[in-house]
Amino acid sequence: MSKKNRKFLATTVTAAAVAAVLAPSVSADELKFTDVSDTYADAVNFLVGNGITKGVEDTKFGTHQNITRVDAAVLVARALGFDENGKYKDAGFTDVPDRAKWAVNALVQNNVVDGLSTTKFGSYDNLTRGQTAKLLANAAKLPVNDGVTKTKFTDVNENFAKYVDALVREGVTKGKEETKFGANDAVKRGELALFLDRAKEHFGFFDLFVMHTNDTHAKADMGPKRATAVKELRSEHKNNLLVDAGDVFSGTLYFNEFQGAADLQMMNYMGYDAMTFGNHEFDLGSSEEGHKALASFVKNAKFPMLSANLDFSKDELFIGLQNNRYTSDYSNGIYDGIVVDVNGEEVGIFGLTTEETPTISSTGEVQFANYVEKAKEAVAAFEARGVDKIIALTHLGYNDSLNFDNDLELAKKVEGIDIIVGGHTHSELKDPVVSNEFDAPTIIVQAGTQSKYLGTLNAVFNEDGVVTSFGGELVKVGDFEADAKAEEILAPYKKKVDELMNQSTGVSTEVALDGGRDSNNEGNSSVRHNETNLGNLITDGMLATAKTINDKTTIAMQNGGGIRASIDEGDITVGEVMTVLPFGNALAIMELKGSEIKAALEHSVSADLRDDKTGLKESGAFLHVSGLKFEYDSSKPAGERVTKVEVSEGDKFVALDDAKTYFVATNTFTAAGGDGYDMFGKAYADGRVSEPGNVDYQMFIDYLNVLDKVAPAVEGRIVDVNPAAAKTVAE
């Protein structure tokens, strides 16, 4: 069944958000209700999001107000989907107001409720908890045992016992105390909201809890804590899925040594339901063994790999592994999409991988097809099977360059996708984002990188398979205790990695590499306010890597805040490199005008002057550079300090041309506007940033190993022409 012409009951987002194409999610209590605590928030979201109720006032839900029998009848009738304009037999009650006759008549006609007498419904009487049990048990068609005449609750009489028993068995309520149900107590609006929310699946709604990861980049050491988070959340949400949006490969010594095996052990233990391919899954394609490690990953995974737009048929390593179909009959292997049975409800999941991959990784014989066309085929395939809850598991990037693809564009171009679980851009979407391009919404989520977060999304579908309310957050993995069994599984891998951390890179430096700050360099040098030999070495390595991907790249920039330590003269260990560059920042290549580069350099040297006026105070935004040199005067006002900029052109330096376009390498943090680089952020938003994703410390190690000797120097790439600063340097 197509979702065309269905309407999104979007009261979980503001009116402005509904009118907009894209908006962050907003919970009911964030919207307007000042009396909705965390206890009631999800339930109120469900009711408001599905148009079952509003509130007693614009800013009050009336959580602690008693609800009358007639108002409760209206809520239950709406939850059951009865039409306010429908024709129902008159129940004959004289005390039902006109606004609610449809609801009471519908409920009576369907044997959900009766009156207090043949002519009186008791419209304005408070609904009691005993009456609520009967009302909900009938409405939800719960399995009622007529033989039950009493319960453990001493205040429940024979008339209500079987209904209370049914609600307790279904987990709708427990009772107020161990032996007290509160049968004669008036029900509050908040209480009824909780009851209806807990019984919603019996009214045709489906509550799906999606746990998701992406771009974990071989952070296998976070696996034990992630396992605990998954286990705890799974126990709290019976209708759950656990999926990964790609780039498990590349980024730490776990990958360098075990090529995905350690991460796969963790994922198998956690019970992932599906994963899609990221660009880094193809990093080994140009090696002597090609994609052997990736094929092994697919074979040994206890979950399917999904990608509707990849064709592995020309690579012999994947013979027998790819199934070009959408199916509920799956095991491991590669599928276009799968139909997952989640407690009796069918959920379709398909995968997409960025078409940028062949330009930023080593795909070999693997072929890529257009993501929009394949997504439309996937939706059609699922709908033809009667599957109306559809998830796209993508490695496209949330807002990546439209020269290739991204999730925002996918949501705009393809109707019928309910949820997009994304990766590639390392976006920390702390709140889900909703696209209202079509009548039914598409919810977009992504969970950062490095296994820092476990993403969560709780989506409620109505009986037509449309998301009607939702909420989500990024759960910090580091806040959980490690799972003992997961630690046991990881132990042999960790032992080897710990040994490697103390292992030499195979390279020695002839000079100390300065990554210090004023506090440990006696105030004479800091990676946060002046050129250092380590900053030069890092940016040279970044530029060398970027050139292998885009040979037009001529400049590299590294924020000083990303350089965290120095390296002593002598042997360089892997552990030392990872201490210098601990964040695992990835490579980005920006397409910038000379004027934007000039503006970035102004921002780089915009920190306040030191008290003695001899130079700048420390700033994490200070840029180290390669392929470029510039002069500035720290004595001038911020924004007017850069006096000269030259870029490398062949074997000489020439003046920066404001109108010319340059390709500039940096890390993804800075490229996305981190450290206040708004001009980079604009280029990112414009789609002028490519993210090949090579990890900084690995680029650095690789570069060290191609040098004849390691003896970088301060070369005058960044010069403060402030006379006071020059005098200090001379001294």
C-alpha positions as CSV (number, residue, x, y, z in Angstrom):
1,M,0.0,0.0,0.0
2,S,1.5,3.4,-1.0
3,K,1.9,6.1,1.5
4,K,0.8,8.8,-0.9
5,N,-2.0,11.1,0.3
6,R,-1.5,10.1,4.0
7,K,-1.2,12.9,6.5
8,F,1.4,13.2,9.2
9,L,-0.2,14.0,12.5
10,A,2.7,16.2,13.3
11,T,1.8,17.6,16.7
12,T,5.1,16.4,18.1
13,V,6.8,19.2,16.1
14,T,5.9,22.8,16.1
15,A,3.6,24.3,13.5
16,A,6.6,26.0,11.9
17,A,8.5,22.7,11.8
18,V,5.6,21.1,10.0
19,A,5.6,23.8,7.4
20,A,9.3,23.5,6.9
21,V,10.9,20.8,4.9
22,L,13.3,19.9,7.7
23,A,13.1,20.4,11.4
24,P,14.5,18.9,14.6
25,S,12.2,16.7,16.6
26,V,10.4,18.3,19.6
27,S,8.8,16.5,22.4
28,A,5.4,17.5,23.8
29,D,6.8,18.9,27.0
30,E,9.4,20.9,25.0
31,L,6.6,22.2,22.8
32,K,4.3,23.9,25.3
33,F,3.2,21.8,28.3
34,T,4.8,23.0,31.5
35,D,3.1,20.2,33.6
36,V,4.5,17.2,31.7
37,S,7.4,15.5,33.6
38,D,9.7,12.9,32.2
39,T,7.4,10.2,33.6
40,Y,4.6,11.3,31.3
41,A,6.5,12.8,28.3
42,D,6.5,9.7,26.1
43,A,2.8,9.0,26.7
44,V,1.8,12.6,26.1
45,N,3.9,12.6,23.0
46,F,2.0,9.6,21.7
47,L,-1.4,11.0,22.4
48,V,-0.6,14.5,21.1
49,G,1.4,13.2,18.2
50,N,-1.6,11.1,17.0
51,G,-4.2,13.8,17.5
52,I,-5.9,11.8,20.3
53,T,-5.8,14.8,22.6
54,K,-4.3,18.3,22.9
55,G,-4.2,19.8,26.3
56,V,-6.6,21.5,28.7
57,E,-4.8,24.8,27.9
58,D,-2.1,25.9,25.5
59,T,0.6,25.4,28.2
60,K,-1.1,22.8,30.4
61,F,-1.8,19.2,29.5
62,G,-3.7,18.7,32.8
63,T,-1.5,15.9,33.9
64,H,-2.8,15.8,37.4
65,Q,-6.4,16.7,36.7
66,N,-9.1,14.1,37.1
67,I,-10.6,13.0,33.8
68,T,-14.4,12.6,33.3
69,R,-16.0,9.5,31.8
70,V,-17.0,11.4,28.7
71,D,-13.6,12.9,28.1
72,A,-12.0,9.5,28.5
73,A,-14.5,8.1,26.0
74,V,-13.4,10.7,23.4
75,L,-9.7,9.8,23.9
76,V,-10.3,6.0,23.6
77,A,-12.5,6.5,20.5
78,R,-9.8,8.5,18.8
79,A,-7.2,6.0,19.8
80,L,-9.3,3.3,18.2
81,G,-9.6,5.3,15.0
82,F,-13.4,6.0,15.1
83,D,-14.4,8.9,12.9
84,E,-15.9,12.0,14.5
85,N,-18.1,12.4,11.5
86,G,-19.1,8.7,11.4
87,K,-22.6,7.4,11.7
88,Y,-23.1,5.3,14.9
89,K,-26.3,4.1,16.5
90,D,-27.6,6.4,19.2
91,A,-26.9,4.8,22.6
92,G,-29.9,6.7,24.2
93,F,-27.9,8.6,26.9
94,T,-29.4,12.0,27.8
95,D,-26.3,13.4,29.6
96,V,-23.8,13.1,26.7
97,P,-22.8,16.5,25.3
98,D,-23.1,16.9,21.5
99,R,-19.3,17.2,21.1
100,A,-18.9,13.6,22.5
101,K,-21.9,11.8,21.2
102,W,-20.0,10.2,18.3
103,A,-17.4,8.8,20.7
104,V,-19.8,7.4,23.2
105,N,-22.1,6.0,20.5
106,A,-19.2,4.4,18.7
107,L,-17.8,2.7,21.9
108,V,-21.2,1.4,23.0
109,Q,-22.0,0.1,19.5
110,N,-18.7,-1.8,19.6
111,N,-19.2,-3.2,23.1
112,V,-16.3,-1.2,24.5
113,V,-18.2,0.7,27.2
114,D,-21.7,0.9,28.8
115,G,-23.5,3.5,30.8
116,L,-24.3,3.9,34.5
117,S,-27.9,3.3,33.5
118,T,-30.0,2.9,30.4
119,T,-30.3,6.7,30.1
120,K,-27.3,8.0,31.9
121,F,-23.7,7.6,30.8
122,G,-22.4,9.4,33.8
123,S,-20.6,11.8,31.5
124,Y,-19.3,14.2,34.1
125,D,-18.5,11.7,36.7
126,N,-14.8,11.1,37.3
127,L,-13.5,7.9,35.7
128,T,-12.3,5.5,38.3
129,R,-9.3,3.1,37.9
130,G,-11.7,0.1,38.1
131,Q,-13.8,1.5,35.2
132,T,-10.6,2.3,33.3
133,A,-9.6,-1.3,33.5
134,K,-12.8,-2.5,31.9
135,L,-12.8,0.3,29.3
136,L,-9.2,-0.4,28.2
137,A,-9.5,-4.2,28.3
138,N,-12.5,-4.0,26.0
139,A,-11.1,-1.3,23.8
140,A,-7.8,-3.2,23.3
141,K,-9.5,-6.5,23.0
142,L,-7.2,-8.0,25.7
143,P,-7.6,-11.7,26.5
144,V,-10.0,-11.5,29.4
145,N,-10.4,-14.6,31.6
146,D,-14.0,-14.7,32.6
147,G,-13.1,-17.2,35.3
148,V,-11.2,-14.6,37.3
149,T,-13.3,-13.3,40.2
150,K,-10.6,-11.9,42.4
151,T,-7.0,-10.6,42.2
152,K,-4.2,-9.9,44.7
153,F,-5.7,-6.4,45.0
154,T,-8.1,-6.3,48.0
155,D,-10.0,-3.3,46.7
156,V,-11.0,-4.8,43.3
157,N,-14.5,-6.3,43.4
158,E,-15.7,-9.3,41.3
159,N,-17.2,-7.0,38.6
160,F,-13.8,-5.6,37.7
161,A,-11.4,-8.4,38.7
162,K,-11.1,-10.0,35.2
163,Y,-10.4,-6.7,33.6
164,V,-7.7,-5.6,36.1
165,D,-6.2,-9.1,35.7
166,A,-6.0,-8.6,31.9
167,L,-4.3,-5.2,32.3
168,V,-1.7,-6.4,34.7
169,R,-0.9,-9.4,32.6
170,E,-0.4,-7.2,29.5
171,G,1.9,-4.8,31.5
172,V,-0.5,-1.8,31.2
173,T,-0.5,-1.2,35.0
174,K,0.7,-2.8,38.2
175,G,-1.5,-1.2,40.8
176,K,-0.9,1.6,43.3
177,E,0.5,-0.8,46.0
178,E,1.2,-4.4,46.3
179,T,-2.3,-5.2,47.4
180,K,-4.1,-2.0,46.4
181,F,-5.2,-1.2,42.8
182,G,-6.9,2.0,43.7
183,A,-10.1,0.7,42.1
184,N,-12.3,3.6,43.3
185,D,-9.7,6.3,42.9
186,A,-10.3,8.9,40.2
187,V,-8.0,8.6,37.1
188,K,-5.8,11.6,36.3
189,R,-5.3,12.7,32.7
190,G,-1.6,11.8,33.0
191,E,-2.5,8.3,34.3
192,L,-4.9,7.6,31.3
193,A,-2.1,8.8,29.0
194,L,0.2,6.2,30.4
195,F,-2.4,3.5,30.2
196,L,-3.2,4.3,26.5
197,D,0.5,4.5,25.6
198,R,1.3,1.1,27.2
199,A,-1.7,-0.4,25.4
200,K,-1.1,1.3,22.0
201,E,-0.1,-1.8,20.1
202,H,-3.5,-3.2,20.8
203,F,-5.0,-0.1,19.1
204,G,-3.0,-0.7,15.9
205,F,0.1,1.3,16.7
206,F,3.6,-0.1,16.6
207,D,6.4,1.1,18.8
208,L,9.9,0.5,17.3
209,F,13.1,1.2,19.1
210,V,16.1,1.5,16.8
211,M,19.7,1.4,18.3
212,H,22.2,2.5,15.7
213,T,26.0,3.0,15.3
214,N,28.1,4.4,12.4
215,D,31.7,5.2,11.6
216,T,33.0,3.3,14.7
217,H,36.4,3.1,12.8
218,A,37.8,0.0,14.6
219,K,37.2,1.4,18.1
220,A,36.8,-2.2,19.3
221,D,38.0,-1.3,22.7
222,M,34.6,0.5,23.2
223,G,32.8,-2.7,22.4
224,P,32.4,-4.0,26.0
225,K,30.8,-0.7,27.1
226,R,28.6,-0.5,24.0
227,A,27.5,-4.1,24.7
228,T,26.3,-3.1,28.2
229,A,24.4,-0.1,26.7
230,V,22.8,-2.3,24.1
231,K,21.8,-5.0,26.6
232,E,20.2,-2.5,29.0
233,L,18.3,-0.7,26.3
234,R,17.2,-3.9,24.7
235,S,15.7,-5.1,28.0
236,E,13.6,-1.9,28.2
237,H,12.2,-2.0,24.7
238,K,10.8,-5.3,23.4
239,N,10.4,-4.1,19.8
240,N,14.0,-3.3,19.0
241,L,16.6,-3.3,16.2
242,L,20.4,-2.8,16.3
243,V,22.0,-1.6,13.0
244,D,25.3,-0.1,11.8
245,A,25.6,2.4,9.0
246,G,29.1,1.5,7.9
247,D,32.8,2.3,8.3
248,V,33.6,-0.3,10.9
249,F,37.0,-0.7,9.1
250,S,40.1,1.5,9.5
251,G,41.1,3.8,12.2
252,T,43.0,2.0,15.0
253,L,45.5,-0.7,15.6
254,Y,42.7,-3.2,16.0
255,F,42.0,-2.8,12.3
256,N,45.7,-2.6,11.3
257,E,46.4,-5.9,13.0
258,F,43.1,-7.8,12.7
259,Q,41.4,-6.2,9.6
260,G,37.9,-6.1,11.1
261,A,37.9,-9.4,13.0
262,A,38.0,-7.9,16.5
263,D,35.1,-5.5,15.7
264,L,33.1,-8.3,14.1
265,Q,33.5,-10.4,17.3
266,M,32.0,-7.5,19.3
267,M,29.1,-7.0,16.8
268,N,28.2,-10.7,16.7
269,Y,28.2,-10.8,20.5
270,M,25.9,-7.7,20.6
271,G,23.5,-9.3,18.1
272,Y,23.4,-6.7,15.3
273,D,20.5,-7.1,13.0
274,A,22.1,-5.5,9.9
275,M,24.9,-3.4,8.6
276,T,25.6,-1.5,5.4
277,F,29.0,-0.9,3.7
278,G,31.0,2.3,4.3
279,N,33.7,3.6,2.0
280,H,36.4,2.4,4.4
281,E,35.2,-1.2,4.1
282,F,37.0,-1.0,0.7
283,D,40.3,0.4,2.0
284,L,42.2,-2.9,1.4
285,G,41.0,-3.3,-2.2
286,S,44.4,-2.3,-3.7
287,S,46.4,-4.6,-1.4
288,E,47.8,-7.9,-2.7
289,E,44.9,-9.8,-1.2
290,G,42.3,-7.3,-2.4
291,H,39.0,-7.5,-0.5
292,K,39.8,-10.8,1.2
293,A,39.3,-9.3,4.7
294,L,36.0,-7.8,3.7
295,A,34.8,-11.0,2.2
296,S,35.8,-12.8,5.4
297,F,33.9,-10.2,7.4
298,V,30.7,-10.9,5.4
299,K,31.1,-14.6,5.7
300,N,31.7,-14.6,9.4
301,A,29.1,-12.0,10.3
302,K,26.0,-13.4,12.1
303,F,23.9,-10.6,10.5
304,P,23.3,-9.6,6.8
305,M,25.2,-6.9,5.0
306,L,22.9,-4.6,3.1
307,S,23.5,-2.4,0.0
308,A,21.0,-2.0,-2.8
309,N,23.4,0.0,-5.0
310,L,26.5,-2.2,-5.0
311,D,27.4,-5.0,-7.4
312,F,30.1,-7.4,-6.2
313,S,29.6,-9.9,-9.1
314,K,32.9,-9.1,-10.8
315,D,35.0,-9.8,-7.7
316,E,35.6,-13.5,-7.4
317,L,36.0,-13.2,-3.6
318,F,32.3,-12.5,-3.2
319,I,31.0,-15.4,-5.4
320,G,28.0,-16.9,-3.6
321,L,27.8,-14.0,-1.0
322,Q,25.6,-11.6,-2.8
323,N,21.8,-12.0,-3.0
324,N,20.2,-9.4,-5.2
325,R,16.9,-9.5,-3.7
326,Y,14.6,-8.3,-0.9
327,T,13.7,-11.1,1.3
328,S,12.5,-12.3,4.8
329,D,14.5,-15.5,4.2
330,Y,18.0,-14.4,5.0
331,S,21.0,-15.3,7.0
332,N,24.4,-13.7,6.6
333,G,25.7,-12.5,3.2
334,I,24.9,-9.4,1.1
335,Y,21.4,-8.4,0.3
336,D,19.7,-5.5,-1.3
337,G,17.3,-5.5,1.6
338,I,15.7,-7.7,4.2
339,V,12.3,-7.9,5.9
340,V,12.8,-8.3,9.7
341,D,10.1,-9.8,11.9
342,V,9.9,-7.6,15.0
343,N,7.5,-9.4,17.3
344,G,5.1,-10.1,14.5
345,E,5.5,-6.8,12.7
346,E,7.4,-6.6,9.4
347,V,10.1,-4.0,9.0
348,G,11.9,-3.5,5.7
349,I,15.6,-2.5,5.8
350,F,17.7,-1.7,2.7
351,G,21.3,-0.4,2.4
352,L,23.0,2.3,0.3
353,T,26.7,3.2,0.1
354,T,28.0,6.6,-1.2
355,E,28.9,6.8,-4.9
356,E,31.9,8.8,-3.8
357,T,33.6,5.6,-2.6
358,P,35.5,4.8,-5.8
359,T,37.2,8.2,-5.6
360,I,38.2,7.9,-1.9
361,S,38.8,4.2,-1.4
362,S,40.0,1.2,-3.4
363,T,36.8,-0.4,-4.6
364,G,38.4,-2.6,-7.4
365,E,35.8,-4.5,-9.4
366,V,32.9,-3.5,-7.1
367,Q,30.3,-1.4,-9.1
368,F,28.1,1.4,-7.8
369,A,24.7,2.5,-9.0
370,N,22.7,5.7,-8.4
371,Y,21.4,5.9,-4.8
372,V,18.1,7.6,-5.6
373,E,17.1,5.1,-8.3
374,K,18.0,2.1,-6.1
375,A,16.1,3.6,-3.1
376,K,13.0,4.0,-5.2
377,E,13.3,0.4,-6.3
378,A,13.7,-0.7,-2.7
379,V,10.6,1.1,-1.5
380,A,8.6,-0.3,-4.4
381,A,9.9,-3.8,-3.6
382,F,8.9,-3.6,0.1
383,E,5.5,-2.1,-0.7
384,A,4.8,-4.8,-3.2
385,R,5.3,-7.3,-0.3
386,G,2.9,-5.3,1.9
387,V,5.7,-4.0,4.1
388,D,4.9,-0.4,5.1
389,K,7.6,0.3,7.7
390,I,10.8,1.0,5.8
391,I,14.3,1.9,7.0
392,A,17.2,3.1,4.8
393,L,20.5,2.1,6.3
394,T,22.9,4.5,4.5
395,H,26.5,5.5,4.3
396,L,25.9,8.6,2.2
397,G,26.5,11.4,4.7
398,Y,23.9,13.6,6.4
399,N,24.7,16.8,4.5
400,D,27.7,15.7,2.3
401,S,28.5,17.0,-1.1
402,L,25.7,16.8,-3.6
403,N,28.2,16.1,-6.3
404,F,27.6,12.6,-5.0
405,D,24.8,12.0,-2.4
406,N,23.5,12.6,1.1
407,D,20.7,11.7,3.4
408,L,18.9,15.1,3.2
409,E,18.6,14.7,-0.5
410,L,17.5,11.1,-0.2
411,A,14.6,12.1,2.0
412,K,13.6,14.8,-0.5
413,K,13.8,12.6,-3.6
414,V,12.4,9.3,-2.4
415,E,8.9,8.9,-1.0
416,G,8.1,6.0,1.4
417,I,11.2,5.9,3.6
418,D,10.2,6.2,7.2
419,I,13.6,6.2,8.8
420,I,17.1,7.0,7.5
421,V,19.9,5.7,9.7
422,G,23.0,7.4,8.3
423,G,26.8,7.5,8.5
424,H,29.8,8.9,6.7
425,T,29.8,12.5,7.8
426,H,30.3,11.6,11.5
427,S,27.3,13.9,12.3
428,E,26.2,14.0,15.9
429,L,22.5,14.5,15.5
430,K,21.6,14.9,19.1
431,D,17.9,15.1,18.1
432,P,16.4,13.2,15.2
433,V,15.7,15.4,12.1
434,V,12.3,15.1,10.3
435,S,11.8,15.7,6.6
436,N,8.3,16.6,5.6
437,E,8.9,16.7,1.8
438,F,6.1,14.2,1.3
439,D,2.8,13.6,3.2
440,A,4.4,10.9,5.4
441,P,7.5,12.0,7.2
442,T,11.1,10.7,7.1
443,I,13.1,10.7,10.3
444,I,16.9,11.0,9.9
445,V,19.4,10.0,12.6
446,Q,23.2,9.6,12.9
447,A,25.4,9.0,15.9
448,G,28.8,10.7,15.4
449,T,31.9,8.5,15.3
450,Q,34.5,6.5,17.2
451,S,31.8,4.6,19.1
452,K,31.4,7.6,21.4
453,Y,27.6,7.3,21.2
454,L,25.0,4.6,20.7
455,G,22.2,6.3,18.8
456,T,18.6,5.6,19.8
457,L,15.3,6.3,18.0
458,N,11.8,5.5,19.4
459,A,9.3,5.7,16.5
460,V,5.6,5.0,16.8
461,F,3.9,3.8,13.6
462,N,0.2,4.0,13.0
463,E,-1.8,1.1,11.4
464,D,-0.9,2.5,8.0
465,G,2.8,2.3,8.7
466,V,3.3,6.1,9.0
467,V,5.5,7.5,11.8
468,T,3.2,9.6,13.9
469,S,5.4,10.4,16.9
470,F,9.1,9.8,17.7
471,G,11.9,10.8,20.0
472,G,15.6,10.0,20.1
473,E,18.9,10.7,21.7
474,L,22.6,9.9,21.6
475,V,23.5,7.7,24.6
476,K,27.1,8.2,25.7
477,V,28.8,4.8,25.6
478,G,31.5,5.8,28.0
479,D,29.0,6.2,30.9
480,F,28.4,2.4,31.0
481,E,30.3,-0.3,32.8
482,A,32.1,-2.8,30.5
483,D,30.3,-6.1,29.8
484,A,32.4,-8.9,31.3
485,K,31.8,-11.4,28.5
486,A,32.6,-8.8,25.9
487,E,35.9,-8.0,27.7
488,E,36.7,-11.7,27.7
489,I,36.1,-11.9,23.9
490,L,38.2,-8.8,23.3
491,A,41.0,-9.8,25.6
492,P,43.3,-11.6,23.1
493,Y,42.9,-8.8,20.6
494,K,43.6,-6.1,23.2
495,K,46.7,-7.8,24.4
496,K,48.2,-7.7,21.0
497,V,47.2,-4.0,20.4
498,D,48.7,-3.0,23.8
499,E,51.9,-4.6,22.6
500,L,51.8,-2.7,19.3
501,M,51.2,0.6,21.1
502,N,54.7,0.2,22.5
503,Q,56.0,-0.8,19.1
504,S,58.2,1.4,17.0
505,T,56.8,3.0,13.9
506,G,60.1,2.0,12.3
507,V,61.2,5.6,12.2
508,S,63.4,7.8,14.4
509,T,63.4,11.5,14.5
510,E,66.7,13.4,14.6
511,V,65.1,16.3,16.4
512,A,62.5,16.7,19.1
513,L,59.1,17.3,17.6
514,D,57.5,20.3,19.3
515,G,53.8,19.8,20.1
516,G,53.9,21.7,23.4
517,R,52.1,24.6,24.8
518,D,53.1,27.7,26.8
519,S,52.6,25.9,30.0
520,N,55.3,23.2,29.3
521,N,57.5,25.2,26.9
522,E,58.3,28.0,29.3
523,G,56.0,30.4,27.4
524,N,58.3,30.4,24.4
525,S,56.4,28.2,22.0
526,S,52.9,26.7,21.6
527,V,51.1,24.8,18.8
528,R,48.3,27.1,19.7
529,H,50.0,30.4,18.6
530,N,53.1,29.8,16.5
531,E,54.5,27.6,13.9
532,T,56.2,24.4,15.2
533,N,58.2,21.7,13.5
534,L,55.6,19.1,14.5
535,G,52.8,21.2,13.0
536,N,54.8,21.4,9.8
537,L,55.4,17.6,9.7
538,I,51.7,16.8,10.4
539,T,50.4,19.1,7.6
540,D,53.0,17.9,5.2
541,G,51.8,14.3,5.8
542,M,48.2,15.4,5.4
543,L,48.9,17.2,2.1
544,A,50.9,14.2,0.8
545,T,47.9,11.9,1.5
546,A,45.4,14.3,0.0
547,K,47.3,14.6,-3.2
548,T,47.0,10.8,-3.7
549,I,43.2,11.3,-3.6
550,N,42.9,14.7,-5.4
551,D,46.1,15.7,-7.2
552,K,44.8,19.3,-7.4
553,T,45.1,19.6,-3.6
554,T,47.8,22.2,-2.9
555,I,47.3,23.3,0.7
556,A,46.9,21.6,4.1
557,M,45.8,23.0,7.4
558,Q,45.7,21.5,10.9
559,N,44.2,23.2,14.0
560,G,46.6,23.5,16.8
561,G,44.0,22.3,19.3
562,G,44.2,18.9,17.6
563,I,47.9,18.5,18.4
564,R,48.1,17.2,22.0
565,A,51.8,16.4,22.8
566,S,55.4,16.5,21.7
567,I,57.7,13.6,20.7
568,D,61.2,13.3,22.0
569,E,64.2,12.9,19.7
570,G,64.8,9.2,18.8
571,D,62.6,6.3,18.1
572,I,58.9,7.1,17.5
573,T,56.4,4.6,18.9
574,V,52.9,4.1,17.7
575,G,51.7,5.0,21.1
576,E,53.5,8.4,20.9
577,V,51.8,9.2,17.6
578,M,48.4,8.3,19.0
579,T,49.1,10.6,22.0
580,V,49.9,13.4,19.7
581,L,46.7,12.8,17.6
582,P,44.3,11.1,19.9
583,F,41.0,12.0,18.4
584,G,41.2,9.9,15.2
585,N,40.1,12.9,13.1
586,A,39.6,12.1,9.5
587,L,40.8,13.8,6.3
588,A,38.6,16.3,4.4
589,I,39.3,18.1,1.2
590,M,37.7,21.5,0.8
591,E,37.2,23.5,-2.4
592,L,37.7,27.2,-1.4
593,K,38.2,30.6,-2.9
594,G,41.3,32.4,-2.1
595,S,39.2,35.0,-0.2
596,E,37.8,32.2,2.0
597,I,41.4,31.0,2.8
598,K,42.4,34.6,3.7
599,A,39.4,34.8,6.0
600,A,40.3,31.5,7.6
601,L,43.9,32.7,8.2
602,E,42.5,35.9,9.8
603,H,40.4,33.7,12.2
604,S,43.5,31.6,12.9
605,V,45.3,34.6,14.3
606,S,42.3,36.4,15.9
607,A,43.2,35.5,19.5
608,D,43.8,38.3,22.0
609,L,47.3,39.7,22.5
610,R,49.3,38.6,25.5
611,D,49.4,41.0,28.3
612,D,53.0,41.9,27.4
613,K,51.9,42.6,23.8
614,T,54.6,40.3,22.4
615,G,52.2,38.0,20.5
616,L,49.0,36.0,20.6
617,K,47.5,34.1,23.5
618,E,46.9,30.4,22.9
619,S,43.9,29.4,20.7
620,G,43.0,25.9,19.6
621,A,41.9,27.4,16.2
622,F,45.5,28.5,15.4
623,L,46.3,26.8,12.0
624,H,49.5,25.0,11.0
625,V,50.0,25.0,7.3
626,S,51.6,23.2,4.4
627,G,51.8,24.4,0.8
628,L,51.2,27.9,2.0
629,K,53.0,30.6,4.1
630,F,51.7,33.8,5.5
631,E,52.6,36.8,7.6
632,Y,50.5,38.7,10.1
633,D,50.8,41.6,12.6
634,S,49.5,40.7,16.0
635,S,49.6,44.3,17.0
636,K,46.7,45.1,14.6
637,P,43.0,44.6,15.4
638,A,41.7,41.0,14.9
639,G,40.4,40.6,11.4
640,E,43.0,43.0,10.0
641,R,46.2,41.2,10.9
642,V,47.1,39.1,7.8
643,T,49.5,41.1,5.7
644,K,50.8,38.6,3.2
645,V,49.7,35.1,1.9
646,E,51.6,33.0,-0.6
647,V,50.8,29.5,-1.9
648,S,53.1,26.9,-3.4
649,E,53.0,26.7,-7.2
650,G,55.6,24.3,-8.6
651,D,58.9,25.1,-7.0
652,K,58.0,28.7,-6.0
653,F,55.5,30.6,-3.9
654,V,53.1,33.0,-5.5
655,A,50.6,35.5,-4.0
656,L,47.2,34.0,-3.0
657,D,44.5,35.0,-5.6
658,D,41.3,35.9,-3.9
659,A,39.2,34.9,-6.9
660,K,41.0,31.6,-7.6
661,T,39.7,28.2,-6.4
662,Y,42.1,26.0,-4.3
663,F,41.7,22.5,-2.9
664,V,42.6,22.5,0.8
665,A,43.1,19.5,3.0
666,T,42.2,19.6,6.7
667,N,40.4,17.4,9.2
668,T,36.6,16.9,9.2
669,F,36.2,18.7,12.6
670,T,37.6,21.9,11.1
671,A,36.0,21.4,7.7
672,A,32.6,21.3,9.3
673,G,33.1,24.7,11.0
674,G,34.8,23.5,14.2
675,D,36.8,26.1,16.2
676,G,34.7,28.8,14.7
677,Y,35.7,28.3,11.0
678,D,32.3,29.5,9.7
679,M,33.8,30.0,6.2
680,F,34.7,26.3,6.1
681,G,31.3,25.4,7.5
682,K,29.6,27.3,4.7
683,A,31.7,25.4,2.1
684,Y,30.6,22.2,3.9
685,A,27.0,23.2,3.7
686,D,27.4,24.1,0.0
687,G,28.7,20.6,-0.8
688,R,32.3,21.8,-1.5
689,V,33.9,19.3,0.9
690,S,34.9,15.7,0.1
691,E,35.5,13.3,3.0
692,P,37.8,10.5,2.0
693,G,38.1,9.8,5.7
694,N,41.7,8.8,6.1
695,V,42.6,8.9,9.8
696,D,45.1,11.5,11.0
697,Y,47.5,9.4,13.0
698,Q,47.7,6.7,10.3
699,M,48.4,9.4,7.6
700,F,51.2,10.7,9.9
701,I,52.7,7.2,10.4
702,D,52.5,6.5,6.7
703,Y,54.2,9.7,5.9
704,L,57.0,9.2,8.4
705,N,57.8,5.9,6.6
706,V,58.4,7.5,3.2
707,L,60.8,10.1,4.5
708,D,64.6,9.7,4.1
709,K,65.0,11.3,7.5
710,V,62.8,13.0,10.1
711,A,64.2,16.4,10.9
712,P,61.5,19.0,10.4
713,A,62.3,22.6,11.2
714,V,60.4,25.9,11.7
715,E,60.7,27.3,8.2
716,G,59.0,30.7,8.3
717,R,55.6,29.4,7.1
718,I,53.9,31.6,9.7
719,V,55.5,34.8,10.8
720,D,54.3,37.5,13.2
721,V,55.7,40.8,11.9
722,N,54.8,42.6,15.1
723,P,58.1,44.2,16.1
724,A,57.5,43.2,19.8
725,A,57.0,39.6,18.8
726,A,60.1,39.7,16.5
727,K,62.2,41.1,19.3
728,T,61.1,38.3,21.7
729,V,62.0,35.6,19.1
730,A,65.4,37.2,18.6
731,E,66.1,37.2,22.3
